[in-house]
């Protein structure tokens, strides 16, 4: 089979070779992009598995300084980066032992939203390349097949020869382009669906953990007997000024 493919390559015209080279470049782009994305997600998930238990322990012990330092240590973990942005907004207040207000909590939530947008853009980078390869590679191969069939019948007409034997080599050459296009497209479609699912799962993790941290800041920052400075101040704001 290897010898037959080599012979087909040597017999192929310039257009057919251009189609095969194009498909090869598309395959290299999609596979290299997929490998880089997989490694990025793998490192992020690995760091998150190490970060989450330690971070939760610091929160249970109400050691926010250690929690902030830990979040700043893990640079690749998606969860650590999101939580680190929220803690960075209230860190000066925690250091100064100041009262955390509703504006501070809202600022932390906006910081989380900004960081999630940045992370999602990073995680989705390269998806367009993989999707484009998966959707267009079969058509590129089909283009090569169509032109190969046209060339086969044109050659048969010019040589005034008929029968299947006269065009079998040209048809085989043409069908190779379609087969190669499918071989390029199928892994790309698999990778795109895989990364779409992984990114959705990472988004759920970031959203859940950030909401948990905001709840913790509301309920526990500066707590005295289970009531936080924020909670007491918020209730005071709700009650309003006393009637004369």
C-alpha positions as CSV (number, residue, x, y, z in Angstrom):
1,X,0.0,0.0,0.0
2,X,2.8,2.4,0.8
3,X,4.3,1.8,-2.7
4,X,1.0,2.4,-4.3
5,X,0.6,5.7,-2.4
6,X,4.1,6.7,-3.5
7,X,3.3,6.0,-7.1
8,X,0.0,7.9,-6.9
9,X,2.0,10.9,-5.5
10,X,4.4,10.8,-8.3
11,X,1.7,10.4,-10.9
12,X,-0.5,13.2,-9.3
13,X,-0.6,16.5,-11.0
14,X,0.3,19.9,-9.5
15,X,-3.3,20.7,-8.4
16,X,-3.7,17.3,-6.6
17,X,-0.3,17.7,-4.9
18,X,-1.3,21.2,-3.8
19,X,-4.5,19.8,-2.3
20,X,-2.6,17.1,-0.3
21,X,0.0,19.6,0.9
22,X,-2.8,22.0,2.0
23,X,-4.5,19.2,3.9
24,X,-1.2,18.3,5.5
25,X,-0.6,21.9,6.7
26,X,-4.1,22.0,8.0
27,X,-3.5,18.8,9.9
28,X,-0.3,20.1,11.4
29,X,-2.0,23.3,12.5
30,X,-4.9,21.5,14.2
31,X,-2.9,18.8,15.9
32,X,-0.3,21.3,17.2
33,X,-3.0,23.6,18.5
34,X,-4.8,20.8,20.1
35,X,-1.7,19.5,21.8
36,X,-0.9,23.0,23.2
37,X,-4.5,23.4,24.4
38,X,-4.5,20.0,26.1
39,X,-1.2,20.7,27.9
40,X,-2.5,24.1,29.1
41,X,-5.7,22.6,30.5
42,X,-3.8,19.6,32.0
43,X,-1.4,21.9,33.9
44,X,-4.3,24.1,35.0
45,X,-6.3,21.2,36.3
46,X,-3.3,19.6,38.0
47,X,-2.5,22.9,39.9
48,X,-6.1,23.3,40.8
49,X,-6.2,19.9,42.4
50,X,-3.2,20.9,44.6
51,X,-4.5,24.4,45.3
52,X,-8.1,23.7,46.2
53,X,-7.6,21.6,49.4
54,X,-5.0,24.0,50.8
55,X,-7.0,27.1,50.0
56,X,-10.1,25.5,51.7
57,X,-8.1,24.7,54.8
58,X,-6.8,28.2,55.1
59,X,-10.4,29.5,54.9
60,X,-11.6,27.0,57.5
61,X,-8.8,28.3,59.8
62,X,-9.7,31.9,58.9
63,X,-6.1,32.5,57.8
64,X,-6.8,34.9,54.9
65,X,-3.2,36.1,54.7
66,X,-2.1,32.5,53.9
67,X,-5.0,32.0,51.5
68,X,-4.0,35.2,49.6
69,X,-0.3,34.1,49.4
70,X,-1.4,30.7,48.2
71,X,-3.6,32.1,45.4
72,X,-0.7,34.3,44.3
73,X,1.6,31.3,44.2
74,X,-0.4,29.2,41.7
75,X,-0.1,31.1,38.4
76,X,-1.5,28.5,36.1
77,X,-4.5,27.2,38.0
78,X,-7.7,28.8,36.6
79,X,-9.4,28.7,40.0
80,X,-6.4,30.3,41.8
81,X,-6.3,33.1,39.3
82,X,-10.0,33.9,39.7
83,X,-10.0,33.7,43.5
84,X,-6.7,35.6,43.6
85,X,-8.3,38.5,41.8
86,X,-11.2,38.7,44.2
87,X,-8.9,38.6,47.2
88,X,-6.6,41.2,45.7
89,X,-9.5,43.7,45.7
90,X,-10.1,43.3,49.5
91,X,-6.6,42.5,50.5
92,X,-5.7,46.1,51.6
93,X,-8.9,46.2,53.7
94,X,-8.0,42.9,55.3
95,X,-4.5,44.0,56.1
96,X,-5.7,47.3,57.6
97,X,-8.5,45.5,59.5
98,X,-11.0,47.9,57.9
99,X,-14.7,47.3,57.5
100,X,-15.6,45.5,54.3
101,X,-18.5,47.4,52.7
102,X,-21.0,46.4,50.0
103,X,-19.0,48.4,47.5
104,X,-15.9,46.3,48.4
105,X,-17.8,43.1,47.8
106,X,-19.2,44.4,44.5
107,X,-15.7,45.4,43.5
108,X,-14.5,41.8,44.2
109,X,-17.3,40.4,42.2
110,X,-16.4,42.6,39.2
111,X,-12.8,41.6,39.5
112,X,-13.8,37.9,39.4
113,X,-15.9,38.6,36.3
114,X,-13.0,40.4,34.5
115,X,-10.6,37.6,35.3
116,X,-13.0,35.0,34.1
117,X,-13.4,36.8,30.8
118,X,-9.7,36.9,30.4
119,X,-9.3,33.2,31.3
120,X,-12.1,32.1,29.0
121,X,-10.5,34.0,26.1
122,X,-7.2,32.2,26.8
123,X,-8.8,28.8,27.1
124,X,-10.8,29.3,23.9
125,X,-7.8,30.5,21.9
126,X,-7.1,28.1,19.1
127,X,-10.7,26.7,19.0
128,X,-11.4,28.6,15.8
129,X,-8.4,27.0,14.1
130,X,-9.5,23.5,15.1
131,X,-13.2,24.2,14.1
132,X,-12.1,25.6,10.8
133,X,-10.0,22.6,10.0
134,X,-12.7,20.2,11.0
135,X,-15.4,21.9,8.9
136,X,-13.4,22.7,5.8
137,X,-11.0,19.7,5.4
138,X,-13.6,17.4,3.8
139,X,-14.5,20.1,1.3
140,X,-10.8,20.7,0.4
141,X,-10.5,17.0,-0.1
142,X,-13.7,16.9,-2.2
143,X,-12.3,19.7,-4.3
144,X,-9.3,17.6,-5.1
145,X,-11.5,14.6,-5.9
146,X,-13.7,16.6,-8.2
147,X,-10.8,18.0,-10.1
148,X,-9.2,14.6,-10.3
149,X,-12.3,13.0,-11.8
150,X,-12.5,15.9,-14.3
151,X,-8.9,15.4,-15.3
152,X,-9.5,11.6,-15.6
153,X,-12.4,12.0,-18.0
154,X,-10.6,14.8,-19.9
155,X,-7.6,12.5,-20.4
156,X,-9.9,9.7,-21.5
157,X,-11.5,11.9,-24.1
158,X,-8.2,13.2,-25.4
159,X,-6.8,9.6,-25.8
160,X,-10.0,8.3,-27.3
161,X,-9.8,5.3,-25.0
162,X,-12.7,4.0,-23.0
163,X,-13.3,1.5,-20.2
164,X,-12.7,1.5,-16.5
165,X,-9.0,0.7,-16.9
166,X,-8.3,3.9,-18.7
167,X,-9.6,6.1,-15.8
168,X,-9.0,3.8,-12.8
169,X,-5.6,5.4,-11.9
170,X,-7.1,8.9,-12.1
171,X,-10.1,7.9,-10.0
172,X,-7.9,6.4,-7.4
173,X,-5.8,9.5,-7.3
174,X,-8.9,11.6,-6.9
175,X,-10.4,9.6,-4.1
176,X,-7.2,9.8,-2.1
177,X,-7.8,13.5,-1.6
178,X,-11.3,12.8,-0.1
179,X,-9.9,10.1,2.2
180,X,-7.1,12.4,3.3
181,X,-9.5,15.2,3.9
182,X,-11.6,13.0,6.2
183,X,-8.5,11.8,8.1
184,X,-7.7,15.5,8.8
185,X,-11.2,16.5,9.7
186,X,-12.3,13.7,12.0
187,X,-9.6,14.3,14.7
188,X,-10.2,18.0,14.5
189,X,-13.9,17.6,15.2
190,X,-13.2,15.3,18.1
191,X,-10.7,17.8,19.6
192,X,-13.1,20.7,19.2
193,X,-15.9,18.8,21.0
194,X,-13.5,17.7,23.7
195,X,-12.1,21.1,24.4
196,X,-15.6,22.7,24.3
197,X,-16.7,20.3,27.1
198,X,-13.5,20.8,29.1
199,X,-13.8,24.6,28.9
200,X,-17.5,24.4,30.0
201,X,-16.4,22.3,33.0
202,X,-13.6,24.7,33.9
203,X,-16.1,27.6,33.7
204,X,-18.4,25.8,36.1
205,X,-15.5,25.3,38.5
206,X,-14.5,29.0,38.3
207,X,-18.0,30.2,38.8
208,X,-18.8,27.9,41.7
209,X,-15.6,28.6,43.6
210,X,-15.8,32.4,43.1
211,X,-19.4,32.4,44.3
212,X,-18.3,30.4,47.4
213,X,-15.5,32.9,48.1
214,X,-17.9,35.9,47.8
215,X,-20.3,34.2,50.2
216,X,-17.4,33.7,52.6
217,X,-16.3,37.3,52.4
218,X,-19.9,38.4,53.1
219,X,-20.3,36.1,56.0
220,X,-16.9,35.6,57.6
221,X,-14.5,38.5,57.0
222,X,-13.8,40.2,60.3
223,X,-16.2,37.8,62.0
224,X,-17.1,38.1,65.6
225,X,-19.2,35.2,67.0
226,X,-20.1,34.2,63.5
227,X,-21.2,37.6,62.3
228,X,-19.0,39.6,59.9
229,X,-18.3,43.3,59.7
230,X,-19.9,43.4,56.3
231,X,-23.1,41.7,57.5
232,X,-23.5,44.0,60.5
233,X,-22.8,47.1,58.4
234,X,-25.2,46.0,55.7
235,X,-27.9,45.4,58.2
236,X,-27.3,48.8,59.6
237,X,-27.6,50.4,56.2
238,X,-30.9,48.6,55.6
239,X,-32.4,49.8,58.9
240,X,-31.7,53.4,57.9
241,X,-31.6,56.4,60.3
242,X,-33.8,56.2,63.3
243,X,-37.0,58.2,63.3
244,X,-36.9,61.4,65.4
